[in-house]
Amino acid sequence: MNDDRTPNAEARRLHEDIGRGKNWKRWGPYLSERQWATVREDYSADNSNWASFPYEHSLARAYRWGEDGLLGICDRECRLCFAPVLWNGNDPHLKERLFGLTNPEGNHSEDVKEVYFYLDDVPTHSYLKGLYKYPQRQFPYQKLRDENRRRGRGEPEYELTDTEAFDGNQYWDVFAEYAKASPDDLLIKLTVANRGPKPSRLHLLPSLWFRNTWSWGARYDEGKWAKPRLALLDGDLLADHETLGRFRLVADPPPAEWVFTENETNPQVFGEPANGGHYKDAFHRYVVEGDTAAVARDTGTKAAAVYTFEVPGGAEVAVRLRLSAEGKAKPDPLADFDQILADRHREADEFYASVIPTGASDEERRVSRQAYAGLLWSEQFYHYVVPDWVDGDSKHTNPPEVRDHRINRDWPHLFSRDVLSVPDKWEYPAFFAWDLAFHMVPMARIDPAFAKQQLLLLLREWYLHPSGQLPAFEYDLSNVNPPVHAWACWQVYRADGKRDVAFLERAFQKLLMNFTWWVNRKDPQGRGVFAGGFLGMDNLGVFDRSRPLPVGQELEQADGTAWMGFYCTQMLEIALELALHDRAYEDIASKFFEHFVRIADALNNLGGRGLWDEADGFYYDQLLLDGQSVPLKLRGMMGIIPLLAVHILDEQVIHENLPEFQKRAIWFRDNRKDLLKHVSALEVRGEEGRRHFLLALPTRERLTRVLSYLLDEHEFLSPFGVRSLSKAYEKNPYTFSAGGQTFAVRYVPGDMDTADFGGNSNWRGPVWMPVNFLLIESLRKYHRFYGDSFTVECPTGSGCRATLDEVADELGQRLASLFLSVDGRTRPCHGSFGRFADNPHWRDHVLFFEYFDGDTGRGLGASHQTGWTALVATLIEQCSRPTAQEQVS
């Protein structure tokens, strides 16, 4: 039997790729879905990326830093790209990429206005499949813009599914399916299905093109490349690139014709004459406008096979293509096409059968598999060299008025040319540091090597700032995200069986630099109270915490301080693990133990009370105003973050393996009772010699009081998880007055109803997956320490008591229910759109949103954020694990 057809052949391919025996990951879905309007392509004087490179320019303007396409693929350096191009005969231009509204155009910020799904993928991308739904009517580009512009922020976004685009099922299902016969031998199947009742015509242009690396005069390696070429050879398409090599593309059935052009900007974009050249928009001009002079017939840097299909209602047609390295192509390259495609699909089934627990229902398995598929489809080639970008390229240097006002100019060391896990390849086609940390938790389940590589990559010297700061995100590298990187490193290490000590040690050395940056930069008075800005939770507070306060005072953040306590527990856990292999780490473990206790004391007891409000039983931010510490009594996620910082010390492990750490911890306990008085540091359970010690920010009593709010359905507990702000403020907004100004915060379950905080901030009510996931994990830790004797009302006021492990299960099930269809009903995340419930071509496809309405569960924000929202696969796995009794039986 062929090795490729043995059970779990995907695991074997992963092993070969890790060992560099075969380069299985050379090709993948690394093509972005939006390169236009990104920061990298913005060369404006005022950093107006949404305006400086609009959607209309993408048709005819070459990109500098990447490429985009529709469910396409490319090699890991984005040299050669493939994607399908469509035209329904009615649209004003070809459908080459996904359309969406820019931030200024949307009534709730930027938003993709398309319907597409990531259906399948495996870690080596040896099999992947996506679906795009393309209307047969004219695509309502202007209607989407006009209606969203008309709507106020109090109204929902106007989506493509709200238009008549899919009425009468008059649309195409376009499936893009890829399989690998070998690392450089790719099979491509494009299937178009007419879902309407009548015959319809579709123009399909499978397109192959080179990223433009020859027009910029870059200082780095690209400037030395010769210009690549595409040309016909014996009826096939030959692609020749200096560093990638020579590839041949075969198409079946043979297209009506091959057309060529250059992947270069049409000067008409900027009002200049075209001078008869061949430019990026040539295929549009040829197919849509009938301009035969726009295309070349023999060679170029962009090519397409031209098909026109008349498809009966309910029928489908397919095009098969094979892209193979020269020397790999077979005499009859399509003879084994169908068998290889079927084999790779079956092997994907086998791979996920080994990943998704057998206890999961069919519906849960379907959701998990699509979550993993979206996570893998969101691996993207990302190129950003800050010095080049700031200065401009050698052929087009930026004037001083542009250079001097460039964001990110304080990051001249940053050099990115990597495949990175991005949150959403349309809305957020760039790395986001705290998003990426959460991505790697489900990633570790299917591809631990990639998970480790991604976490280490952001800690490398060409990403990590010399000061120790992690780059936040492309829009502002200097912004501050919650410090979750250490947590992610520990999670990945643990998921991989705690075997790769070298990975953990490499990460820890750089994390020490980052931790020191936090201590030096975000605790200005050295008191253990941290103020890190909005910390990823945008408009959750009374003020815009990423800017100077409007009242000109200083803010002490409960969440900023608690995040640092959380960071300490993760660094302590890693240091103790490393100390089991190298005793030198005992000293640094002691340092994080003591640092945690100091932070706990500051949070709970600074100035006699810290940031805890005894009357209310909740943690609050405090404003230092006229020499007084004034609590901002707003019940939001900032007061729940202190529950995340929890760690359990095992006396037996410490006594037998870590004597120096034990000695220092005992000394600290006996000599610094002033710091331990008001916190759950070293709370003890168990018999002497086998005791466990709890490190936590809240005491047991304070934990109970915070949980009473968290589990109250009139406060934080939503049918779909934990809200980011208490529902109590829906009818009675929180108000605060200072400096002659009054500020108000109201519970908003969905998209924010004001343009404050940049207009793209939505933490005043919705459910967010990442903080919910951390909370569930922390509750399980508390349960491991307190056991079944610690119960709380769940929900508050119900009279039903539950252990903290049962509470964690309940929260996990509520979150998972966002994506599950029960009794044929629409999944809550899909809102009220009926097709997702009753149409066989819609109901099994799942969207993974950025956040969710706190009352209805409707998905909001980025619709393909299968980054941190892929955590639902981990939650389903946790809920589907057999009990200890079931395992024994």
Buried (B, 14 or more C-beta within 10 A) or exposed (E): EEEBBEEBBBBBBBEBBBEEEBBBBBBBBBBBBBBBBBBBBBBBBEBBBBEBBEBEBBBBBBBBBBBBBBBBBBBBBBBBBBBBBBBBEEBEBBBBBBBBBBBEBBBBBBBBBBBBBBBBBBBBBBBBBBBBBBBBBBBBBEBBBEBBEEBEBEBBBBBBBBBEBBEEBBBBBBBBBBBBBBBBBBBBBBBBBBBBEEEBBBBBBBBBBBBBBBBBEBEEEBEEBEEBBBBBEEEBBBBBBEBBBBBBBBBBEEBEEBBBBBBBBBBEBEEEEBEEBBBBBBBBBBBBEEEEEBBBEEBBBBBBBBBBBEBEEEEBBBBBBBBBBBEBBEEEBBEBBEEBBEBBBBBBEBBBEEBBBEBBEEBBBBBBBBBBBBBBBBBBBBBBBBBBBBBBBEEEEBEEEBBEBBBBBBBEEBBBBBBBBBBBBBBBBBBBBBBBBBBBBBBBBBBBBBBBBBBBBBBEEEBBBEEBBBBBBBBBBBBBBBBBBBBBBBBBBEBBEEEBBEBBBBBBEBBBBBBEBBBEBBBEEEBBBBBBBBBBBBBBBBBBBBEEBEBEBBBBBBBBBBBBBBBBBBBBBBBBBBBBEEBEBBEBBBBBBBBBBBBBBBBBBBEEBBBBBEEBBBBBBBBBBEEEBBBBBBBBBBBBBBBBBBBBBBBEEBEEBBEBBBEBBEEBBEEBEEBBEBBBBBBEBEEEEEBBBBBBBBBBEBBBBBBBBBBBBEBBBBBBBBBBBBBBBBEEBBEBEBEEEEBEBBBBBBBBBBEBBBBBBBBBBBBBBBBBBBBBBBBBBBBBBBEEEBBBBBBBEEEEEBBBBBBBBBBBBBBBBBBBBEEEEBBBBBBEBEBBBEBEBBBBBBBBBBBBBBBBBBBBBBBBBBBBBBBBBBBBBBBBEEEEEEEEE
